[in-house]
Amino acid sequence: MAVAMASTGNSFGLYSNLKTIENQRNFRAVPSICSFGVDPVQLSCISSKKSLTSSTSTFIPKASPAAAVEDGSSQETDKLPKPVVIIDQDSDPNATVVEITFGDRLGALLDTMNALKNLGLNVVKGNVYLDSSGKHTKFAITKASTGRKVDEPEELEAIRLTIINNMLEYHPESSGQLAMGVAFGTIPSEEVDVDIATHIHVYDDGPEQSLLYVEAADRPGLLVDLVKIITEINITVKSGEFDTEGLLAKAKFHVSYKGKALIKPLQQVLSNSLRYFLRRPSTEESSF
């Protein structure tokens, strides 16, 4: 998922609020922050690829044989597709681009778009394309108050959790393949070994920035936590991409230190800090 953030320091005023939401999830959906009204968005369909509702939702922890999509239709399939949510901050300089995929099960996603509008966002354009993995719904969003793309990591995580929340509500069969579903008591379709799933790499990306790649087991609040750890060691997150692929999260961040690419010792400090945070919870402190 692509996530571009102009985060230059410890600007995490909403961080504690997001943690509060996470700690109060007694089988309740993530509440919305604010609301406004926007006209519906027209989606166009093309055949190939060229290049949160705000109200409380009830989660059904067990998968059902037939999935009701947001437009009211239903269907069955033997093998569940992998749900994917991508938040892209790199591809459009003026908007945050969101892409959602769950095989061919997704409908028009009007409820998801309304939920995003209830977060104070405008859905400004969108399209649908098909490929071998299914139907991909992609749309661009901006902040209603400014007309600009979303920058704050707390707001980007709220967007991600809202989309996943709606997917769980309308497609409960996806719950075993999403970390939020597991958090609400669903047995995961597969076990994710945290140590094996965690990958951290830092690459040179020109004289003014470096590219940080993180792959780890997903959980609610992960995006905010990653950015918080990075900025706590005075590294600036310039932009990036955050992908939710089933139970895994994959992030790419463009980072810099005082306007320059990270030198090798600082790359190692960053990698060690993230690895320490993402390590298996049962790992003993003495092993480090």
N, C-alpha and C positions, 0 to 999 in steps of 0.2 A: 504494500500500500504505500502510496507516495505521500509524504507529508513534508511540506515546506514551512519552516518556522523561522521568524526573525527573532530568535530568543538570544539575548546577549548577556543575561545575568540571571540572578535568582528571582525572577518575576513570577512567583508561583502563589499569587494571592488566593487562587481557587484550589490549590493543591489539597489543603486540609478539607475543603468541602467535598472534593472528589473522594477522599478517603472516608469521610463520614458517610457518603452515599454507599460506598462499598461495604462498610461495616454494618449498615442497616438493611442489608438485602435479605430480609426474611421472606423469601419467595415473592419479592416485589420488584417491579421494573424500576429502572433509573428515572427519577422524576425530571420533568422539564425545568428549564431555568426561566424562560420568559416566552411570550407569545406575540404573534402578529399575523396578519392575513395577507396572502399573496395569491394571485391568480394561478390556476393549474398550469403546468408546463407541458408542452407538446413534445412527445418523443418521436423521433424518426427512426425507421428501421433500415439497416443496410445489411447486405448478405455476407460481407467479409470484413476483416479488420485490416486497415492500412497501418499503419505503424506497429430525533429519538421520538408511535404517537406519544404526546406528552403525558397522557393519562396513564395511571398505573395499570400494568398488564399482568395477567395471570400466567405463570409458566406451567406447562405440562411436562413434567420431567421424563415421562416415558414416550418413546416414539410411537406414533400412530400409523396404521397401515396406509391411510390415505391422507395426503397433505392438502390442506385448503390454502390456495394461493390468495393473494390480496384482492384479486378480481372476482373471487367466488368460485372458481373452477377447482377441480381436484383431479389427482392422478396417482398412480402407483408405479413403483419401479422396484426391481429386485435389488439392485445395488445403488446405495445412496451416493450422490455426487458430493464432492468436497465443497463446503461453503467457503467463499473467498470474498473478503472486503478489502479494497485498496483505497487508501487516502493519499492522493498525489499532490504535492506542493510544488513540483518542479515543472510540469508540462505547460502550465498556464500562469503567466505572471500576474494575472488579475483575479484569479479565482482558484479555489480549492476544488480539485477534481476528485470525485468519488466513483468507484466502480464496484458493482456487486454482481456476484455470480453464484448460482446454486443449480448447476445443470440447466435443465429446461423447465424448472419448477416455478420460477418467479413470474408473477403477473406484472401489472402496470406499476406496482410499488407506490401507489398514490398515498397510502397511509404512511409509508416511510417518509415520503416527501413532506407530508403534513406535519409529521413528528419533527422533522428538521426545521420546518418553518416555526414550530413552537419553541425552538431554541434561539430564535431571533435571527434566522438565516433566510436568504433568498435562494431559491433554486432557479437559476437563470437560463440554463439550456441543458439539453440532454439528447442522447441517442441510444439506440440498441443495435448491437451487432451479434452475429452468430458465428461460432467456429466449432471445432470438434469437441470442445469441452462444454458447450452449451450456449445459453443466451447470456450476454453481458449487457448490463444496464449501466450506462455511464452518464453522469450529469455534473455540472459545475455549480458551486455554491459560493455565495458571498455573504458577508455580514450585512444585515438589514440597516444597521445604524450608520455604516460607513460606505457600503457598496464595494468594499475591498475584500480580499481573500482572508481566510481565518488564519491567524498567526499563533495565538496562545495554545500551548500544548494541552491545557485543561479543556479548552473548547474542542480541540481536535479529538481528544479522547472521548468527550461527551458525544460527538458525532459518531464515532466508531461504535460506542456502546449502545447508542440509540438504534443504529442500523441493525446490530446484532440482536438487540432486544426485540425488534419487530420481526426479525427472521425467526426467532424462537417462538414468538406468539403465533405467527401464521404458518410456520413450518416446524412443529415440535419434533419432527423426526431428525432435525439437524442438531438437537440438543446434545447428543452423544459425541458430536464432532466439533463442539465449540467449548471454549474454556468457561464461558458464562453459563452454559448448560450444565457443565460439571459442577460449577460453584453452587448450583441450585439442586444438586443431589442426583443428577443423572450419571449413570455409570458410563465412562467414556468408551467409545467404540474400539479404541486402542490405547495402550499405555505409552506415555511419553517419558522416556528416561531423560531427566533434566540435564545430566552431565553429557550424555551423548548428543542431545538436541541443541546444546549451547555452542554457538560458533561466533567468534569475534575477530574481525580483521580490520586493519587500518591501512589504507593505501594512499600514496601520493596522488594528488589531483590538481597539479599545477602549483605555482609558487604561493598562491594566496589561500589555498584551502586543501583539506584532506578529505577522503571519503571513508566514513566509518560504516561497516556492515555488521549487523547484529542479528543472529537467529537464535530463538529461544522458545521455550514452552510459553504459550500465551496465558494471560490472566487479566482480569479487569484492573485498570490503572497502570498497566505496564508502560504505555507510551509516556505518561507523565513522569513515572519513576525514572525511565531512561534519560529523559531530558534533564531532570533534576540532578541526577548523578553527574552528567556531563558538565553542566554549568557550575556545579559545586567545585570543580577543579579549574574554574575560570576559562573553560573552553566554550566558544560561541557556537551555537547551532544555527547555521544560516538557512538551510532548507533541507528537504528530505522526502522520504517515502516510507509509509508504514503499511505493511500487508498482513492481513489476518488470513491464514490458510489453514482452515480446520483448527487443530489444537496448537498450531505453531504460529509464531509471530516473526516476521522478517522486516527489518528496518534498515534503511540507508539514510545516513545523515551527512550533509556537507558541513564540515566543522573547521574552525580556525582558532588560532591563539594570537591575539593582538594583531589581527589582520594578515597573518601568515600561516602557511601550512604547518602542521605539527612536526616537530623534530622527533627523531626516533625514541629518545628517552621519554618524551611526553606521550607518544603513542603507546609505549609500554605501560605507563602509569594509567592511561585511560583504559586500556584493555584489562589490566589487573583490577581496577575499580569495578568495572562492569561485570567481570567474571566473578568477583567476590559477591556482588549483589545477586547475581543470577544462579549462584551455586545451589546445590541440593540443600534444602532447609535443615536436614538432619546432620549435615557435615559439621564435624567438631571444629571449634575455633583453633585448637592446637595443631590442626593439620595444615595450617597456612603459615 
